[in-house]
Amino acid sequence: MRYLAPAFLLAALAAAGCSQPVDLKQALQMTDVVLGYHDAGIVDGKNKVVPSISFRLKNSTSQSIRPLSLNVLFKKLPVAGTAVPPGSPTEENWDEKFIQSVRFDGNETAPIVVRAEAGFTGDPPQSRADILKHRLFQDVRVRVMARSSASNWVEIGTFDVPRTLLAQ
C-alpha cells in the first residue's frame, strides 16, 4: 500500500506530460497589430528609420501555452519594378529578433514591440519621410514565428510594413 501512492503520482505526471501538443496556429491570435517605421534617430550623422511591429497575442484555447518563444523575421522585398528571375527568392533575409519567453496575463500578453536593428538611412537634409519615398527604398515583410516547448516553429502572422512613420 505504501508504494501505491508514489506509483499513482508517477502515472499521473506521465499522463500530464503526454497531453496533446497545442496547435499554435489555431490557438494564438495576433491582435492590436501596428506596423510602420520607427525613427531610430541619427546614426553616424545620418537619419535612420527601422521597421517596427507591435502586437498582442491572445490564447483562444483553455490550454496553457508555456513556455512560448517568438522569432520575428524582417525580410526585404525587391525594389518596385525589379524583375525577379523564376525560381529566385522574392524575399531577402535581413534581420531577425528572438524573444525567448513570452508571458501571458490571463489569456493575453501585454503589447509586444519588435524593431529591427537594420534600417534605412539618409543624409541630411533628407528627412525620414523622404527616406521612405526614395526610388531605391525596399519594402519589408515581417514574419512572426512561434514555438512552445520543443515543438516546431509555426508561422502565426505575415505582414508587409507600410511606408509610414510611427508616432513617437
C-alpha atoms as a printed R data frame, in Angstrom:
    type eleno elety resid chain resno      x      y       z
1   ATOM     1    CA   MET     A     1  0.000  0.000   0.000
2   ATOM     2    CA   ARG     A     2  2.921  2.352   0.797
3   ATOM     3    CA   TYR     A     3  4.218  2.087  -2.739
4   ATOM     4    CA   LEU     A     4  0.830  2.640  -4.361
5   ATOM     5    CA   ALA     A     5  0.703  6.436  -3.735
6   ATOM     6    CA   PRO     A     6  4.092  7.202  -5.382
7   ATOM     7    CA   ALA     A     7  3.226  4.920  -8.313
8   ATOM     8    CA   PHE     A     8 -0.119  6.701  -8.772
9   ATOM     9    CA   LEU     A     9  1.605 10.106  -8.627
10  ATOM    10    CA   LEU     A    10  4.189  8.999 -11.183
11  ATOM    11    CA   ALA     A    11  1.450  7.711 -13.528
12  ATOM    12    CA   ALA     A    12 -0.477 10.993 -13.202
13  ATOM    13    CA   LEU     A    13  2.642 13.027 -14.030
14  ATOM    14    CA   ALA     A    14  3.410 10.832 -17.027
15  ATOM    15    CA   ALA     A    15 -0.143 11.242 -18.327
16  ATOM    16    CA   ALA     A    16  0.050 15.036 -17.934
17  ATOM    17    CA   GLY     A    17  3.332 15.098 -19.837
18  ATOM    18    CA   CYS     A    18  1.771 13.171 -22.713
19  ATOM    19    CA   SER     A    19 -1.112 15.579 -23.279
20  ATOM    20    CA   GLN     A    20 -1.776 16.709 -26.828
21  ATOM    21    CA   PRO     A    21  0.511 19.491 -28.035
22  ATOM    22    CA   VAL     A    22 -1.150 22.856 -28.630
23  ATOM    23    CA   ASP     A    23 -1.752 23.814 -32.277
24  ATOM    24    CA   LEU     A    24 -0.218 27.303 -32.072
25  ATOM    25    CA   LYS     A    25 -1.576 28.373 -35.448
26  ATOM    26    CA   GLN     A    26 -5.112 27.793 -34.147
27  ATOM    27    CA   ALA     A    27 -4.551 28.777 -30.511
28  ATOM    28    CA   LEU     A    28 -2.743 32.109 -30.967
29  ATOM    29    CA   GLN     A    29 -4.347 35.222 -32.390
30  ATOM    30    CA   MET     A    30 -2.374 38.377 -33.115
31  ATOM    31    CA   THR     A    31 -4.378 41.454 -32.112
32  ATOM    32    CA   ASP     A    32 -3.773 45.218 -31.997
33  ATOM    33    CA   VAL     A    33 -1.155 44.916 -34.769
34  ATOM    34    CA   VAL     A    34  0.612 48.206 -35.620
35  ATOM    35    CA   LEU     A    35  3.263 48.367 -38.351
36  ATOM    36    CA   GLY     A    36  5.445 51.140 -39.688
37  ATOM    37    CA   TYR     A    37  8.883 52.692 -39.416
38  ATOM    38    CA   HIS     A    38 10.360 53.846 -36.135
39  ATOM    39    CA   ASP     A    39 12.590 56.926 -36.035
40  ATOM    40    CA   ALA     A    40 15.881 55.457 -34.799
41  ATOM    41    CA   GLY     A    41 17.487 58.895 -34.531
42  ATOM    42    CA   ILE     A    42 20.768 59.947 -36.064
43  ATOM    43    CA   VAL     A    43 23.338 57.208 -36.631
44  ATOM    44    CA   ASP     A    44 26.786 58.100 -37.990
45  ATOM    45    CA   GLY     A    45 25.439 61.519 -38.922
46  ATOM    46    CA   LYS     A    46 22.520 60.098 -40.942
47  ATOM    47    CA   ASN     A    47 18.793 59.956 -40.241
48  ATOM    48    CA   LYS     A    48 17.718 56.350 -39.658
49  ATOM    49    CA   VAL     A    49 14.374 54.550 -39.756
50  ATOM    50    CA   VAL     A    50 13.817 50.892 -38.849
51  ATOM    51    CA   PRO     A    51 10.824 48.614 -39.478
52  ATOM    52    CA   SER     A    52  8.692 48.034 -36.396
53  ATOM    53    CA   ILE     A    53  5.773 45.830 -35.383
54  ATOM    54    CA   SER     A    54  3.753 45.850 -32.186
55  ATOM    55    CA   PHE     A    55  1.015 43.394 -31.287
56  ATOM    56    CA   ARG     A    56 -0.638 41.398 -28.552
57  ATOM    57    CA   LEU     A    57 -1.060 37.645 -28.526
58  ATOM    58    CA   LYS     A    58 -4.296 36.090 -27.383
59  ATOM    59    CA   ASN     A    59 -4.617 32.442 -26.406
60  ATOM    60    CA   SER     A    60 -8.024 31.396 -27.734
61  ATOM    61    CA   THR     A    61 -7.904 27.997 -26.011
62  ATOM    62    CA   SER     A    62 -8.083 26.838 -22.415
63  ATOM    63    CA   GLN     A    63 -4.710 25.107 -22.775
64  ATOM    64    CA   SER     A    64 -1.576 26.658 -21.315
65  ATOM    65    CA   ILE     A    65  0.985 27.817 -23.873
66  ATOM    66    CA   ARG     A    66  4.064 27.997 -21.704
67  ATOM    67    CA   PRO     A    67  6.878 28.383 -22.435
68  ATOM    68    CA   LEU     A    68  6.322 30.378 -25.628
69  ATOM    69    CA   SER     A    69  9.129 31.774 -27.796
70  ATOM    70    CA   LEU     A    70  8.877 34.066 -30.806
71  ATOM    71    CA   ASN     A    71 11.166 34.658 -33.750
72  ATOM    72    CA   VAL     A    72 10.334 37.818 -35.711
73  ATOM    73    CA   LEU     A    73 11.887 37.827 -39.192
74  ATOM    74    CA   PHE     A    74 12.348 41.001 -41.212
75  ATOM    75    CA   LYS     A    75 12.632 40.319 -44.959
76  ATOM    76    CA   LYS     A    76 13.470 42.845 -47.675
77  ATOM    77    CA   LEU     A    77 11.369 42.684 -50.818
78  ATOM    78    CA   PRO     A    78 12.731 43.566 -54.279
79  ATOM    79    CA   VAL     A    79 12.736 47.219 -55.302
80  ATOM    80    CA   ALA     A    80  9.436 48.056 -57.003
81  ATOM    81    CA   GLY     A    81  9.626 47.394 -60.739
82  ATOM    82    CA   THR     A    82 12.549 44.955 -60.441
83  ATOM    83    CA   ALA     A    83 12.031 41.663 -62.251
84  ATOM    84    CA   VAL     A    84 12.692 38.582 -60.121
85  ATOM    85    CA   PRO     A    85 14.007 35.627 -62.153
86  ATOM    86    CA   PRO     A    86 11.860 32.473 -61.935
87  ATOM    87    CA   GLY     A    87 12.938 30.269 -59.058
88  ATOM    88    CA   SER     A    88 14.658 33.127 -57.234
89  ATOM    89    CA   PRO     A    89 13.547 34.037 -53.725
90  ATOM    90    CA   THR     A    90 11.288 37.084 -53.591
91  ATOM    91    CA   GLU     A    91 12.351 37.870 -50.023
92  ATOM    92    CA   GLU     A    92 15.850 38.604 -48.742
93  ATOM    93    CA   ASN     A    93 16.723 37.693 -45.149
94  ATOM    94    CA   TRP     A    94 17.547 40.994 -43.487
95  ATOM    95    CA   ASP     A    95 17.178 40.920 -39.717
96  ATOM    96    CA   GLU     A    96 15.532 38.859 -37.007
97  ATOM    97    CA   LYS     A    97 14.689 39.185 -33.345
98  ATOM    98    CA   PHE     A    98 14.303 36.266 -30.948
99  ATOM    99    CA   ILE     A    99 12.083 36.564 -27.867
100 ATOM   100    CA   GLN     A   100 12.841 33.673 -25.568
101 ATOM   101    CA   SER     A   101  9.923 33.909 -23.177
102 ATOM   102    CA   VAL     A   102  6.529 35.485 -23.789
103 ATOM   103    CA   ARG     A   103  4.353 35.951 -20.722
104 ATOM   104    CA   PHE     A   104  0.569 35.867 -20.684
105 ATOM   105    CA   ASP     A   105 -1.567 37.778 -18.214
106 ATOM   106    CA   GLY     A   106 -4.628 35.564 -18.245
107 ATOM   107    CA   ASN     A   107 -5.188 34.710 -21.899
108 ATOM   108    CA   GLU     A   108 -3.453 37.777 -23.409
109 ATOM   109    CA   THR     A   109  0.004 39.342 -23.474
110 ATOM   110    CA   ALA     A   110  0.958 42.931 -22.881
111 ATOM   111    CA   PRO     A   111  1.882 44.757 -26.122
112 ATOM   112    CA   ILE     A   112  4.986 43.245 -27.708
113 ATOM   113    CA   VAL     A   113  7.104 45.742 -29.665
114 ATOM   114    CA   VAL     A   114  9.778 44.434 -32.024
115 ATOM   115    CA   ARG     A   115 12.090 46.662 -34.060
116 ATOM   116    CA   ALA     A   116 14.792 45.611 -36.477
117 ATOM   117    CA   GLU     A   117 18.359 46.775 -35.897
118 ATOM   118    CA   ALA     A   118 18.838 47.023 -39.650
119 ATOM   119    CA   GLY     A   119 17.229 50.034 -41.230
120 ATOM   120    CA   PHE     A   120 17.421 52.707 -43.881
121 ATOM   121    CA   THR     A   121 19.465 55.891 -43.643
122 ATOM   122    CA   GLY     A   122 19.571 59.187 -45.467
123 ATOM   123    CA   ASP     A   123 21.975 62.106 -45.399
124 ATOM   124    CA   PRO     A   124 20.514 65.362 -44.076
125 ATOM   125    CA   PRO     A   125 18.663 67.324 -45.308
126 ATOM   126    CA   GLN     A   126 16.839 64.161 -46.433
127 ATOM   127    CA   SER     A   127 14.074 63.705 -43.876
128 ATOM   128    CA   ARG     A   128 12.849 60.410 -42.520
129 ATOM   129    CA   ALA     A   129  9.708 60.751 -44.653
130 ATOM   130    CA   ASP     A   130 11.938 61.319 -47.719
131 ATOM   131    CA   ILE     A   131 13.791 58.072 -46.968
132 ATOM   132    CA   LEU     A   132 10.515 56.153 -47.298
133 ATOM   133    CA   LYS     A   133  9.823 57.792 -50.682
134 ATOM   134    CA   HIS     A   134 13.276 57.179 -52.211
135 ATOM   135    CA   ARG     A   135 13.234 55.294 -55.516
136 ATOM   136    CA   LEU     A   136 15.652 52.626 -54.208
137 ATOM   137    CA   PHE     A   137 13.759 52.044 -50.960
138 ATOM   138    CA   GLN     A   138 12.974 48.362 -50.422
139 ATOM   139    CA   ASP     A   139  9.749 47.361 -48.739
140 ATOM   140    CA   VAL     A   140  9.905 44.984 -45.800
141 ATOM   141    CA   ARG     A   141  7.809 41.965 -44.852
142 ATOM   142    CA   VAL     A   142  7.579 40.719 -41.256
143 ATOM   143    CA   ARG     A   143  7.022 37.047 -40.473
144 ATOM   144    CA   VAL     A   144  6.176 36.133 -36.876
145 ATOM   145    CA   MET     A   145  7.039 32.584 -35.849
146 ATOM   146    CA   ALA     A   146  6.067 30.912 -32.547
147 ATOM   147    CA   ARG     A   147  7.197 27.817 -30.705
148 ATOM   148    CA   SER     A   148  6.116 26.226 -27.443
149 ATOM   149    CA   SER     A   149  8.395 23.814 -25.593
150 ATOM   150    CA   ALA     A   150 10.125 21.535 -28.084
151 ATOM   151    CA   SER     A   151  7.562 21.951 -30.864
152 ATOM   152    CA   ASN     A   152  8.453 23.083 -34.368
153 ATOM   153    CA   TRP     A   153  8.330 26.758 -35.366
154 ATOM   154    CA   VAL     A   154  4.915 27.788 -36.697
155 ATOM   155    CA   GLU     A   155  4.203 30.965 -38.640
156 ATOM   156    CA   ILE     A   156  1.413 32.868 -36.893
157 ATOM   157    CA   GLY     A   157  1.475 36.072 -38.925
158 ATOM   158    CA   THR     A   158  2.866 37.721 -42.066
159 ATOM   159    CA   PHE     A   159  2.633 41.448 -42.668
160 ATOM   160    CA   ASP     A   160  4.001 43.973 -45.159
161 ATOM   161    CA   VAL     A   161  5.279 47.082 -43.370
162 ATOM   162    CA   PRO     A   162  3.558 50.206 -44.733
163 ATOM   163    CA   ARG     A   163  5.738 53.193 -45.613
164 ATOM   164    CA   THR     A   164  4.568 55.290 -42.682
165 ATOM   165    CA   LEU     A   165  6.424 56.845 -39.774
166 ATOM   166    CA   LEU     A   166  5.165 55.784 -36.370
167 ATOM   167    CA   ALA     A   167  4.374 58.421 -33.766
168 ATOM   168    CA   GLN     A   168  6.941 58.630 -31.007
